[in-house]
Amino acid sequence: MTRAAIAIATAVAVALVGAATVPAAADPLYAPEASDVVEAAYRANGLARNPVRGLVRRARLGGLVPWLTVRTGRNTRWQDPLSASQPATDIGHGITLEVRATWRLDRLVFDGREMQLAALDTARRRERRRLAARVIRTYFAWKRAVTGTAVPSGGDPDDATPRIRAARAEEAAAELDALTDGWFSAQLSTSPDRPKPGQREP
């Protein structure tokens, strides 16, 4: 056997061993949908529910709760005798207690803190859009790596090798796990007998 034939056989063997060591990726057909991953990311980051409306309602209903003001005081009185036949100076002490209740009924229409809550709602919506864009971008990067989508024109052909695709799929799956608090990897399945996420078993 010539040296060229030995080199070719060695290269083929190394390629086969390398392909065998690449971990099998999950079947994207049994992966959760992108919308499900986004919703899971919302839940994991506390953005699933909108508390602003409830806070505005509570702020307005606060006008029905009165403001209580309590004031105490001490009084001292005396009376000097007008003549020698009258008794000595009469001195008396007293304590007063004053309680006031004030209702701010104008808050039932508009509360001054609603502007702050509106800014909070705007920031929350902005964060939801940012998170959704990141999750969708990472999800489809994982899907391209799993399905072995062709390298776009101008790209590096080495990016389509099984090892690199498997590494990119693992990296994207790890990022999705971080964004969804481990929900993404729990939903993956390579078995066609297991129902898709969101479906019930027969």
ChimeraX attribute file (.defattr): number of C-alpha atoms within 10 A of each C-alpha:
attribute: neighborCount
match mode: 1-to-1
recipient: residues
	/A:1	5
	/A:2	6
	/A:3	8
	/A:4	9
	/A:5	10
	/A:6	11
	/A:7	11
	/A:8	11
	/A:9	12
	/A:10	12
	/A:11	12
	/A:12	12
	/A:13	12
	/A:14	12
	/A:15	12
	/A:16	11
	/A:17	11
	/A:18	12
	/A:19	14
	/A:20	12
	/A:21	11
	/A:22	14
	/A:23	12
	/A:24	12
	/A:25	19
	/A:26	18
	/A:27	15
	/A:28	16
	/A:29	14
	/A:30	18
	/A:31	20
	/A:32	19
	/A:33	14
	/A:34	16
	/A:35	12
	/A:36	14
	/A:37	23
	/A:38	23
	/A:39	16
	/A:40	23
	/A:41	26
	/A:42	19
	/A:43	15
	/A:44	16
	/A:45	15
	/A:46	12
	/A:47	17
	/A:48	14
	/A:49	8
	/A:50	12
	/A:51	12
	/A:52	16
	/A:53	13
	/A:54	9
	/A:55	14
	/A:56	18
	/A:57	13
	/A:58	13
	/A:59	18
	/A:60	20
	/A:61	15
	/A:62	17
	/A:63	19
	/A:64	15
	/A:65	12
	/A:66	13
	/A:67	12
	/A:68	10
	/A:69	10
	/A:70	9
	/A:71	9
	/A:72	9
	/A:73	9
	/A:74	9
	/A:75	9
	/A:76	9
	/A:77	9
	/A:78	10
	/A:79	11
	/A:80	11
	/A:81	12
	/A:82	10
	/A:83	8
	/A:84	7
	/A:85	7
	/A:86	9
	/A:87	11
	/A:88	12
	/A:89	11
	/A:90	10
	/A:91	10
	/A:92	10
	/A:93	9
	/A:94	9
	/A:95	9
	/A:96	9
	/A:97	9
	/A:98	9
	/A:99	9
	/A:100	10
	/A:101	10
	/A:102	12
	/A:103	13
	/A:104	14
	/A:105	15
	/A:106	11
	/A:107	16
	/A:108	15
	/A:109	9
	/A:110	14
	/A:111	18
	/A:112	10
	/A:113	13
	/A:114	17
	/A:115	12
	/A:116	10
	/A:117	16
	/A:118	14
	/A:119	12
	/A:120	14
	/A:121	16
	/A:122	12
	/A:123	11
	/A:124	16
	/A:125	14
	/A:126	12
	/A:127	15
	/A:128	19
	/A:129	11
	/A:130	11
	/A:131	18
	/A:132	19
	/A:133	13
	/A:134	15
	/A:135	24
	/A:136	16
	/A:137	13
	/A:138	20
	/A:139	23
	/A:140	14
	/A:141	17
	/A:142	26
	/A:143	21
	/A:144	17
	/A:145	24
	/A:146	21
	/A:147	15
	/A:148	16
	/A:149	12
	/A:150	12
	/A:151	13
	/A:152	8
	/A:153	7
	/A:154	6
	/A:155	10
	/A:156	9
	/A:157	11
	/A:158	11
	/A:159	15
	/A:160	16
	/A:161	11
	/A:162	20
	/A:163	17
	/A:164	14
	/A:165	22
	/A:166	20
	/A:167	17
	/A:168	19
	/A:169	25
	/A:170	18
	/A:171	16
	/A:172	21
	/A:173	21
	/A:174	17
	/A:175	19
	/A:176	25
	/A:177	18
	/A:178	14
	/A:179	22
	/A:180	21
	/A:181	16
	/A:182	17
	/A:183	16
	/A:184	22
	/A:185	16
	/A:186	12
	/A:187	14
	/A:188	20
	/A:189	20
	/A:190	14
	/A:191	11
	/A:192	10
	/A:193	9
	/A:194	13
	/A:195	13
	/A:196	18
	/A:197	15
	/A:198	10
	/A:199	8
	/A:200	8
	/A:201	8
	/A:202	4
